[in-house]
Amino acid sequence: MTSPAAPPGHLHDLVLRGGRVLDPETGLDAVADVAVTAGTISAVQPTAPAAPAPEASPQPPWRLAARRTLDVTGLVVAPGFIDLHSHSHTVAGHRLQALDGVTTALELELGLSPVAEAYRQAAAEGRPLNYGFSASWAQARMAAVGALPHGGGAAAALDHLGDPAWQREATRPQEDALTELLRRDLADGALGIGLIVGYAPRIRPEEYLAVARVAALAGLPTFTHARSLVEHVADVPVDGAEEIARAAGETGVHAHYCHVTSTSRRHTDRVLALMDRTRAEGGRVSTEAYPYGAGMTAVGAAFLAPELLPAAGLDVTDVVLAATGERIRDTDRLRELRAADPGALALLHFLDEADAHDQAFIDRALLHPATVVGSDAMPLAWTGPAPDPLAWPLPPGAAVTHPRTAGTFARMLRRYVRELGALGLLDAVGRATLLPARVLESGVPALRHKGRVQVGCDADLVAFDLAAVGDRATYADSTLPSVGFAHVLVGGTPVVADGEVVAGALPGRPVRR
């Protein structure tokens, strides 16, 4: 298993020595040494049986030689986690995700437009993790249909989410202008097209199909926040799940269904069965979920309109303002907040994690064989003046977010592998590494070198203690980092060492089409 380019005696940059190495693609699960040279995995060598080395030999002849050695005995060494659904674009947000095992954080559901602006800003500021963006249908639509300023990043998108100007039905010239902006973003390296149709739920289904065709022609996926299901809104123009399945069948696009539980809730089983039938009929669909019963979005989102909540089985008291912890008391207060600050982040408790019946929907979605684990990590909302962007650790109480930002992947390992035994470790790791890589890799060749521990692949690696790994973030204390991730390497550079963030480490690189 050693590289042909690394003959015996070759001096590697780094060797991770003696860990339990997992490679989801080949099924490798063995104690082995992993070598890294120039940011790439240069050897994977199973540990030889213990035998005394000749006295004259400084080390056994089978042992990989390196400038630096990291003893990871007792730890699991796996590909770094690939998060297809992260809205956490800052250095601080990336550090929280690094402590959760993430090495590549991609903004694909909302996306950003113009995408060249997003890549330029991330490169100028530096990032601990690899980063990338889809083309944002919403931001392109805000410009083409709503006559709102084009760009401004995720903050601008959140501010305008509740603005009806961009949610109206498009004229044919507006639709043409919208798709032209998306084509331009794809040409600039976008990883697909993100469609948050749930935030503009009255658009014509034909527009969704037109955008799906743009992605299909480019050989790239769509990433969809579905519009409402018919069970939630009887007069919805098309059932949100049926729309995704139809697009996959009619256009040939790879349709990725984002956070399936948060939009399907107690109808998740029906939606998962529909996606299974679509796959059986040849459609390319993938589904994604996170292990929490609450979502987070801008309080001005269309689906948080007070008059729509009862039909969806929700109440205004299920909405909690993130910055203050205020649980909304009545419809008048919700309307007041939506008018005053529509971009303010709010939690939406759609399933009760303390209720076994509700928790079972979350579990079935996470345990479905085709599920990709995606965090839907949210931006940090500062409770006071924003600190130095490179400051770490975060001052206590300085920021709030959703606990999934800090804890999704550790929670998945803790609950489903260690506590319930419902997932094998190799399977669980594959849902966070190989499966997300496969969603993208046909149109984004860079992903063929991620999500694997194989010679020639990127040295994006995690080493964690399976007995200790776990999430600590809660709804009340949402930025507590996960524990158990001893080492996290991005392109061979440590961003977490001995369980601590490495100050100044910004090795993240752009992932482009």
VOPAMAR-308147 format. One record per residue (C-alpha): residue number from 1; x, y, z. Coordinates in nm, 3 decimals, decimal comma. Example, Ala and Ser with C-alpha at 12.3 -4.5 7.8 and 13.67 -1.06 7.14 Angstrom:
REM residues 2
NODE num      px      py      pz
NODE   1   1,230  -0,450   0,780
NODE   2   1,367  -0,106   0,714
//
This chain:
REM residues 513
NODE num      px      py      pz
NODE   1   0,000   0,000   0,000
NODE   2   0,297   0,233  -0,004
NODE   3   0,327   0,475  -0,293
NODE   4   0,541   0,372  -0,592
NODE   5   0,683   0,725  -0,573
NODE   6   0,791   0,667  -0,213
NODE   7   1,033   0,370  -0,210
NODE   8   1,172   0,231   0,115
NODE   9   1,392   0,492   0,276
NODE  10   1,196   0,784   0,134
NODE  11   1,169   1,064   0,388
NODE  12   0,808   1,177   0,424
NODE  13   0,715   1,511   0,578
NODE  14   0,495   1,356   0,847
NODE  15   0,386   1,012   0,959
NODE  16   0,078   0,950   1,171
NODE  17   0,193   0,640   1,353
NODE  18  -0,016   0,350   1,480
NODE  19  -0,376   0,470   1,448
NODE  20  -0,684   0,273   1,348
NODE  21  -0,707   0,388   0,986
NODE  22  -1,041   0,402   0,805
NODE  23  -1,094   0,441   0,433
NODE  24  -1,465   0,422   0,344
NODE  25  -1,405   0,361  -0,027
NODE  26  -1,180   0,055   0,001
NODE  27  -1,320  -0,065   0,332
NODE  28  -0,982  -0,039   0,503
NODE  29  -1,016  -0,065   0,881
NODE  30  -0,678  -0,155   1,023
NODE  31  -0,395  -0,031   1,239
NODE  32  -0,163   0,147   0,998
NODE  33   0,078   0,434   0,948
NODE  34  -0,023   0,722   0,722
NODE  35   0,246   0,937   0,562
NODE  36   0,200   1,289   0,431
NODE  37   0,429   1,472   0,188
NODE  38   0,364   1,818   0,035
NODE  39   0,000   1,816   0,144
NODE  40  -0,077   1,475  -0,006
NODE  41  -0,104   1,126   0,142
NODE  42   0,220   0,963   0,031
NODE  43   0,188   0,620   0,196
NODE  44  -0,059   0,407   0,389
NODE  45   0,117   0,111   0,544
NODE  46  -0,034  -0,145   0,781
NODE  47   0,169  -0,182   1,098
NODE  48   0,400  -0,481   1,073
NODE  49   0,388  -0,750   1,343
NODE  50   0,599  -0,665   1,642
NODE  51   0,950  -0,799   1,603
NODE  52   1,281  -0,687   1,743
NODE  53   1,477  -0,470   1,500
NODE  54   1,843  -0,549   1,432
NODE  55   2,064  -0,371   1,683
NODE  56   2,242  -0,175   1,413
NODE  57   1,918  -0,051   1,259
NODE  58   1,784   0,281   1,396
NODE  59   1,430   0,164   1,317
NODE  60   1,267  -0,145   1,162
NODE  61   1,322  -0,153   0,783
NODE  62   0,948  -0,164   0,716
NODE  63   0,875   0,149   0,914
NODE  64   0,806   0,471   0,721
NODE  65   1,069   0,739   0,775
NODE  66   0,962   1,101   0,827
NODE  67   1,087   1,441   0,932
NODE  68   0,817   1,442   1,197
NODE  69   0,617   1,166   1,360
NODE  70   0,282   1,194   1,533
NODE  71   0,189   0,907   1,765
NODE  72  -0,183   0,841   1,718
NODE  73  -0,194   0,504   1,890
NODE  74  -0,545   0,438   2,017
NODE  75  -0,700   0,701   1,791
NODE  76  -0,911   0,662   1,477
NODE  77  -0,751   0,817   1,168
NODE  78  -1,008   0,904   0,902
NODE  79  -1,063   1,139   0,612
NODE  80  -1,152   1,490   0,721
NODE  81  -1,523   1,550   0,718
NODE  82  -1,674   1,728   0,416
NODE  83  -1,966   1,949   0,513
NODE  84  -2,183   2,022   0,208
NODE  85  -2,404   2,258   0,403
NODE  86  -2,223   2,526   0,600
NODE  87  -2,319   2,891   0,630
NODE  88  -2,027   2,948   0,868
NODE  89  -1,780   3,150   0,660
NODE  90  -1,556   3,319   0,916
NODE  91  -1,231   3,207   1,074
NODE  92  -1,406   3,164   1,410
NODE  93  -1,686   2,961   1,253
NODE  94  -1,435   2,741   1,072
NODE  95  -1,249   2,679   1,398
NODE  96  -1,566   2,556   1,566
NODE  97  -1,618   2,319   1,274
NODE  98  -1,253   2,207   1,278
NODE  99  -1,300   2,101   1,640
NODE 100  -1,592   1,892   1,510
NODE 101  -1,371   1,711   1,258
NODE 102  -1,453   1,918   0,948
NODE 103  -1,175   1,993   0,698
NODE 104  -1,388   2,117   0,404
NODE 105  -1,685   2,350   0,464
NODE 106  -1,897   2,423   0,156
NODE 107  -2,183   2,673   0,118
NODE 108  -2,409   2,490  -0,127
NODE 109  -2,775   2,530  -0,018
NODE 110  -2,793   2,910  -0,010
NODE 111  -2,480   2,955  -0,220
NODE 112  -2,339   3,301  -0,290
NODE 113  -2,362   3,527  -0,593
NODE 114  -2,156   3,670  -0,746
NODE 115  -1,948   3,368  -0,657
NODE 116  -1,621   3,531  -0,764
NODE 117  -1,675   3,789  -0,488
NODE 118  -1,716   3,512  -0,230
NODE 119  -1,397   3,332  -0,336
NODE 120  -1,200   3,658  -0,338
NODE 121  -1,309   3,754   0,013
NODE 122  -1,231   3,412   0,161
NODE 123  -0,888   3,406  -0,004
NODE 124  -0,805   3,758   0,115
NODE 125  -0,901   3,685   0,477
NODE 126  -0,767   3,329   0,493
NODE 127  -0,956   3,026   0,619
NODE 128  -0,860   2,731   0,842
NODE 129  -1,070   2,493   0,630
NODE 130  -1,110   2,432   0,260
NODE 131  -1,404   2,632   0,127
NODE 132  -1,631   2,656  -0,176
NODE 133  -1,965   2,792  -0,290
NODE 134  -2,252   2,712  -0,520
NODE 135  -2,419   2,978  -0,732
NODE 136  -2,698   3,134  -0,528
NODE 137  -3,034   3,126  -0,705
NODE 138  -3,171   3,345  -0,425
NODE 139  -2,910   3,620  -0,457
NODE 140  -2,928   3,612  -0,836
NODE 141  -3,306   3,636  -0,809
NODE 142  -3,282   3,921  -0,560
NODE 143  -3,094   4,114  -0,828
NODE 144  -3,281   4,002  -1,141
NODE 145  -3,636   3,997  -1,003
NODE 146  -3,625   4,208  -0,688
NODE 147  -3,393   4,483  -0,819
NODE 148  -3,191   4,447  -0,497
NODE 149  -2,813   4,495  -0,489
NODE 150  -2,627   4,196  -0,627
NODE 151  -2,387   4,040  -0,378
NODE 152  -2,288   4,138  -0,027
NODE 153  -2,234   3,784   0,094
NODE 154  -2,445   3,575   0,330
NODE 155  -2,522   3,873   0,555
NODE 156  -2,695   4,054   0,268
NODE 157  -2,885   3,739   0,173
NODE 158  -3,014   3,699   0,530
NODE 159  -3,117   4,063   0,546
NODE 160  -3,326   4,029   0,229
NODE 161  -3,473   3,680   0,287
NODE 162  -3,808   3,822   0,396
NODE 163  -3,828   4,091   0,127
NODE 164  -4,127   4,015  -0,099
NODE 165  -3,962   4,200  -0,389
NODE 166  -3,750   3,898  -0,487
NODE 167  -4,017   3,637  -0,410
NODE 168  -4,265   3,747  -0,676
NODE 169  -4,323   3,557  -1,000
NODE 170  -4,058   3,638  -1,260
NODE 171  -4,129   3,771  -1,606
NODE 172  -3,961   3,591  -1,895
NODE 173  -3,689   3,862  -1,932
NODE 174  -3,627   3,846  -1,556
NODE 175  -3,598   3,470  -1,567
NODE 176  -3,351   3,499  -1,854
NODE 177  -3,148   3,752  -1,656
NODE 178  -3,155   3,523  -1,353
NODE 179  -3,027   3,220  -1,542
NODE 180  -2,759   3,431  -1,709
NODE 181  -2,626   3,536  -1,366
NODE 182  -2,620   3,170  -1,262
NODE 183  -2,431   3,068  -1,579
NODE 184  -2,177   3,340  -1,506
NODE 185  -2,127   3,206  -1,154
NODE 186  -2,081   2,853  -1,286
NODE 187  -1,818   2,983  -1,527
NODE 188  -1,645   3,146  -1,228
NODE 189  -1,609   2,812  -1,050
NODE 190  -1,935   2,762  -0,858
NODE 191  -1,991   2,403  -0,742
NODE 192  -2,353   2,380  -0,851
NODE 193  -2,668   2,585  -0,793
NODE 194  -2,827   2,637  -0,452
NODE 195  -3,204   2,688  -0,454
NODE 196  -3,377   2,795  -0,133
NODE 197  -3,721   2,762  -0,287
NODE 198  -3,877   2,735   0,058
NODE 199  -3,808   3,107   0,099
NODE 200  -3,995   3,202  -0,220
NODE 201  -4,255   2,925  -0,223
NODE 202  -4,493   3,071  -0,482
NODE 203  -4,254   3,075  -0,777
NODE 204  -4,359   2,884  -1,087
NODE 205  -4,242   2,521  -1,090
NODE 206  -4,122   2,583  -1,446
NODE 207  -3,860   2,825  -1,314
NODE 208  -3,721   2,558  -1,084
NODE 209  -3,696   2,316  -1,377
NODE 210  -3,525   2,580  -1,592
NODE 211  -3,259   2,634  -1,326
NODE 212  -3,216   2,258  -1,283
NODE 213  -3,149   2,232  -1,658
NODE 214  -2,876   2,497  -1,629
NODE 215  -2,705   2,288  -1,361
NODE 216  -2,758   1,963  -1,552
NODE 217  -2,600   2,107  -1,869
NODE 218  -2,298   2,209  -1,663
NODE 219  -2,274   1,859  -1,511
NODE 220  -2,326   1,997  -1,160
NODE 221  -2,584   1,935  -0,884
NODE 222  -2,863   2,145  -0,746
NODE 223  -2,887   2,184  -0,367
NODE 224  -3,244   2,253  -0,263
NODE 225  -3,420   2,380   0,046
NODE 226  -3,756   2,237  -0,058
NODE 227  -4,072   2,438  -0,067
NODE 228  -4,355   2,322   0,159
NODE 229  -4,506   1,976   0,139
NODE 230  -4,874   1,948   0,052
NODE 231  -4,936   1,818   0,403
NODE 232  -4,818   2,157   0,536
NODE 233  -4,957   2,395   0,271
NODE 234  -5,244   2,247   0,073
NODE 235  -5,231   2,503  -0,210
NODE 236  -4,854   2,499  -0,261
NODE 237  -4,782   2,520  -0,638
NODE 238  -4,611   2,181  -0,624
NODE 239  -4,523   1,949  -0,339
NODE 240  -4,164   2,029  -0,236
NODE 241  -4,045   1,669  -0,241
NODE 242  -4,222   1,587  -0,569
NODE 243  -4,057   1,894  -0,726
NODE 244  -3,707   1,765  -0,646
NODE 245  -3,788   1,416  -0,771
NODE 246  -3,942   1,557  -1,091
NODE 247  -3,637   1,772  -1,163
NODE 248  -3,406   1,472  -1,128
NODE 249  -3,623   1,268  -1,364
NODE 250  -3,693   1,534  -1,627
NODE 251  -3,360   1,718  -1,646
NODE 252  -3,108   1,452  -1,544
NODE 253  -2,963   1,682  -1,278
NODE 254  -2,816   1,540  -0,960
NODE 255  -3,070   1,682  -0,714
NODE 256  -2,944   1,708  -0,357
NODE 257  -3,222   1,738  -0,098
NODE 258  -3,095   1,955   0,187
NODE 259  -3,180   1,892   0,557
NODE 260  -3,464   1,660   0,469
NODE 261  -3,597   1,631   0,825
NODE 262  -3,623   2,003   0,891
NODE 263  -3,854   2,058   0,593
NODE 264  -4,035   1,723   0,603
NODE 265  -4,065   1,686   0,980
NODE 266  -4,330   1,420   1,064
NODE 267  -4,362   1,334   0,691
NODE 268  -3,995   1,241   0,660
NODE 269  -4,071   0,873   0,596
NODE 270  -4,294   0,960   0,298
NODE 271  -4,025   1,185   0,153
NODE 272  -3,744   0,933   0,198
NODE 273  -3,957   0,664   0,029
NODE 274  -4,019   0,899  -0,265
NODE 275  -3,644   0,960  -0,302
NODE 276  -3,584   0,583  -0,293
NODE 277  -3,834   0,534  -0,578
NODE 278  -3,671   0,814  -0,775
NODE 279  -3,332   0,646  -0,741
NODE 280  -3,480   0,309  -0,837
NODE 281  -3,616   0,470  -1,156
NODE 282  -3,274   0,611  -1,246
NODE 283  -3,295   0,960  -1,100
NODE 284  -2,987   1,099  -0,929
NODE 285  -3,093   1,226  -0,588
NODE 286  -2,916   1,244  -0,256
NODE 287  -3,050   1,340   0,084
NODE 288  -2,891   1,511   0,380
NODE 289  -2,978   1,544   0,748
NODE 290  -2,846   1,672   1,080
NODE 291  -2,910   1,519   1,425
NODE 292  -3,118   1,797   1,580
NODE 293  -3,489   1,873   1,614
NODE 294  -3,464   2,247   1,564
NODE 295  -3,365   2,460   1,268
NODE 296  -3,239   2,815   1,246
NODE 297  -3,308   3,084   0,992
NODE 298  -3,386   3,453   0,955
NODE 299  -3,701   3,544   1,146
NODE 300  -3,834   3,709   0,829
NODE 301  -3,839   3,382   0,634
NODE 302  -4,158   3,327   0,434
NODE 303  -4,245   3,002   0,612
NODE 304  -4,232   3,174   0,955
NODE 305  -4,529   3,393   0,867
NODE 306  -4,765   3,350   1,167
NODE 307  -5,060   3,250   0,948
NODE 308  -4,863   2,958   0,798
NODE 309  -4,737   2,799   1,119
NODE 310  -5,053   2,613   1,234
NODE 311  -5,091   2,417   0,909
NODE 312  -4,731   2,303   0,944
NODE 313  -4,802   2,176   1,296
NODE 314  -4,610   2,464   1,453
NODE 315  -4,686   2,744   1,695
NODE 316  -4,538   3,089   1,739
NODE 317  -4,394   2,964   2,070
NODE 318  -4,177   2,723   1,871
NODE 319  -3,981   3,026   1,747
NODE 320  -3,695   3,150   1,968
NODE 321  -3,491   3,462   1,894
NODE 322  -3,129   3,343   1,894
NODE 323  -2,956   3,657   2,019
NODE 324  -3,169   3,694   2,332
NODE 325  -3,325   3,352   2,388
NODE 326  -3,671   3,510   2,375
NODE 327  -3,941   3,253   2,305
NODE 328  -4,203   3,432   2,096
NODE 329  -4,521   3,470   2,301
NODE 330  -4,783   3,554   2,035
NODE 331  -4,841   3,640   1,671
NODE 332  -4,822   4,014   1,733
NODE 333  -4,471   3,983   1,872
NODE 334  -4,362   3,762   1,582
NODE 335  -4,496   4,015   1,331
NODE 336  -4,317   4,294   1,518
NODE 337  -3,982   4,112   1,501
NODE 338  -4,026   4,023   1,134
NODE 339  -4,089   4,388   1,051
NODE 340  -3,815   4,536   1,271
NODE 341  -3,524   4,301   1,192
NODE 342  -3,615   4,035   0,931
NODE 343  -3,255   3,911   0,913
NODE 344  -3,230   3,830   1,286
NODE 345  -3,155   3,462   1,346
NODE 346  -3,424   3,254   1,513
NODE 347  -3,449   2,892   1,621
NODE 348  -3,749   2,692   1,503
NODE 349  -3,825   2,384   1,715
NODE 350  -3,995   2,152   1,466
NODE 351  -3,939   1,817   1,642
NODE 352  -3,907   1,756   2,017
NODE 353  -3,580   1,576   2,085
NODE 354  -3,709   1,473   2,429
NODE 355  -4,009   1,296   2,273
NODE 356  -3,932   0,942   2,155
NODE 357  -4,182   0,959   1,867
NODE 358  -4,032   1,282   1,734
NODE 359  -3,673   1,169   1,790
NODE 360  -3,744   0,860   1,582
NODE 361  -3,798   1,077   1,272
NODE 362  -3,455   1,234   1,323
NODE 363  -3,298   0,892   1,374
NODE 364  -3,458   0,731   1,069
NODE 365  -3,340   1,014   0,847
NODE 366  -2,983   0,990   0,979
NODE 367  -2,978   0,611   0,952
NODE 368  -3,118   0,589   0,599
NODE 369  -2,848   0,427   0,380
NODE 370  -2,832   0,721   0,137
NODE 371  -2,810   0,999   0,396
NODE 372  -2,521   1,244   0,385
NODE 373  -2,450   1,415   0,718
NODE 374  -2,454   1,793   0,673
NODE 375  -2,447   2,044   0,956
NODE 376  -2,630   2,349   0,818
NODE 377  -2,379   2,539   1,032
NODE 378  -2,496   2,893   1,095
NODE 379  -2,310   3,224   1,116
NODE 380  -2,202   3,344   1,458
NODE 381  -2,430   3,623   1,583
NODE 382  -2,229   3,849   1,810
NODE 383  -2,404   3,961   2,128
NODE 384  -2,180   4,270   2,145
NODE 385  -1,908   4,425   1,931
NODE 386  -1,742   4,163   1,712
NODE 387  -1,396   4,072   1,846
NODE 388  -1,076   4,044   1,644
NODE 389  -1,165   3,792   1,371
NODE 390  -0,858   3,583   1,460
NODE 391  -0,920   3,587   1,836
NODE 392  -0,952   3,247   2,002
NODE 393  -1,104   3,110   2,214
NODE 394  -1,433   3,291   2,177
NODE 395  -1,505   3,508   2,480
NODE 396  -1,781   3,347   2,694
NODE 397  -2,124   3,458   2,580
NODE 398  -1,980   3,665   2,295
NODE 399  -2,167   3,482   2,020
NODE 400  -2,470   3,263   1,962
NODE 401  -2,547   3,020   1,685
NODE 402  -2,719   2,684   1,642
NODE 403  -2,549   2,401   1,834
NODE 404  -2,523   2,209   1,506
NODE 405  -2,250   2,456   1,402
NODE 406  -2,019   2,319   1,670
NODE 407  -2,151   1,970   1,729
NODE 408  -2,310   1,791   1,431
NODE 409  -2,040   1,536   1,351
NODE 410  -1,937   1,461   1,709
NODE 411  -2,305   1,416   1,797
NODE 412  -2,348   1,173   1,507
NODE 413  -2,051   0,964   1,625
NODE 414  -2,150   0,981   1,990
NODE 415  -2,517   0,892   1,946
NODE 416  -2,530   0,657   1,651
NODE 417  -2,196   0,476   1,681
NODE 418  -2,098   0,474   2,046
NODE 419  -2,429   0,492   2,235
NODE 420  -2,686   0,324   2,009
NODE 421  -2,459   0,105   1,798
NODE 422  -2,694   0,184   1,510
NODE 423  -2,410   0,266   1,268
NODE 424  -2,082   0,093   1,219
NODE 425  -1,787   0,330   1,250
NODE 426  -1,679   0,291   0,888
NODE 427  -2,035   0,357   0,768
NODE 428  -2,070   0,662   0,992
NODE 429  -1,741   0,808   0,872
NODE 430  -1,840   0,741   0,511
NODE 431  -2,156   0,950   0,550
NODE 432  -1,939   1,248   0,642
NODE 433  -1,661   1,190   0,389
NODE 434  -1,706   0,961   0,089
NODE 435  -2,079   1,019   0,034
NODE 436  -2,052   1,399   0,022
NODE 437  -1,747   1,371  -0,204
NODE 438  -1,948   1,156  -0,444
NODE 439  -2,229   1,413  -0,463
NODE 440  -1,982   1,654  -0,623
NODE 441  -1,698   1,461  -0,779
NODE 442  -1,843   1,396  -1,126
NODE 443  -1,843   1,771  -1,193
NODE 444  -1,577   1,880  -0,944
NODE 445  -1,266   1,665  -0,992
NODE 446  -1,101   1,804  -0,676
NODE 447  -1,348   1,601  -0,469
NODE 448  -1,210   1,277  -0,613
NODE 449  -0,907   1,341  -0,392
NODE 450  -1,103   1,404  -0,073
NODE 451  -1,303   1,179   0,157
NODE 452  -1,049   0,897   0,131
NODE 453  -0,731   0,780   0,303
NODE 454  -0,543   0,664  -0,004
NODE 455  -0,208   0,742  -0,161
NODE 456  -0,237   1,049  -0,382
NODE 457  -0,538   1,192  -0,198
NODE 458  -0,536   1,523  -0,015
NODE 459  -0,397   1,505   0,338
NODE 460  -0,721   1,628   0,495
NODE 461  -0,723   1,400   0,797
NODE 462  -0,875   1,370   1,144
NODE 463  -0,758   1,166   1,441
NODE 464  -1,017   1,118   1,713
NODE 465  -1,079   0,918   2,027
NODE 466  -1,395   0,717   1,969
NODE 467  -1,442   0,664   2,343
NODE 468  -1,434   1,038   2,413
NODE 469  -1,570   1,211   2,103
NODE 470  -1,885   1,407   2,169
NODE 471  -2,076   1,731   2,127
NODE 472  -2,109   1,988   2,406
NODE 473  -2,298   2,270   2,235
NODE 474  -2,658   2,317   2,348
NODE 475  -2,938   2,553   2,255
NODE 476  -2,856   2,754   2,567
NODE 477  -2,476   2,747   2,517
NODE 478  -2,439   2,707   2,144
NODE 479  -2,068   2,771   2,083
NODE 480  -1,917   2,509   2,313
NODE 481  -1,671   2,314   2,095
NODE 482  -1,689   1,939   2,054
NODE 483  -1,435   1,716   2,228
NODE 484  -1,242   1,410   2,123
NODE 485  -1,084   1,535   1,800
NODE 486  -0,715   1,525   1,887
NODE 487  -0,571   1,626   1,550
NODE 488  -0,720   1,782   1,238
NODE 489  -0,501   1,834   0,930
NODE 490  -0,598   2,041   0,626
NODE 491  -0,365   1,975   0,333
NODE 492  -0,121   1,824   0,581
NODE 493  -0,116   2,135   0,802
NODE 494  -0,250   2,098   1,158
NODE 495  -0,542   2,326   1,239
NODE 496  -0,615   2,131   1,558
NODE 497  -0,330   1,972   1,757
NODE 498  -0,374   1,783   2,083
NODE 499  -0,737   1,895   2,090
NODE 500  -0,659   2,267   2,063
NODE 501  -0,693   2,515   1,777
NODE 502  -0,358   2,599   1,620
NODE 503  -0,329   2,977   1,631
NODE 504  -0,253   3,136   1,296
NODE 505  -0,312   2,820   1,092
NODE 506  -0,506   2,922   0,779
NODE 507  -0,426   2,648   0,526
NODE 508  -0,775   2,631   0,372
NODE 509  -0,786   2,631  -0,007
NODE 510  -1,070   2,706  -0,247
NODE 511  -1,263   2,417  -0,399
NODE 512  -1,385   2,516  -0,745
NODE 513  -1,563   2,351  -1,032
//
